[in-house]
Amino acid sequence: MPLQRQPHIADPDGFYDELIASQRDLSDDEAALMNAKLVLTLANHVGDREVLREAIALCRPPRGEPAA
C-alpha cells in the first residue's frame, strides 16, 4: 500500500479544528506527549513499515534547516 498523499480526510478543516481544540488547555509537555501518542497510535493502525518509512522521510526536515 503506497503512502496516501492526496487529501483523504473527510472535512479536513473540521479535523484540524478538533485536533487544535484537543490541546487547547494542555501544557507544551502535555501536548507533545499527546502528539507522540497520537503518532504511535496511528502508526500502529497503518501497520505497513514501508508506508511509515515513507511518511517519516516525507515529514523529516532536511539537516541544517529549522523545523517549520
Secondary structure, DSSP 8 states (H G I E B T S, - for coil): -----S--SSSHHHHHHHHHHHTTTS-HHHHHHHHHHHHHHHHHHH--HHHHHHHHHHHS--TTS---
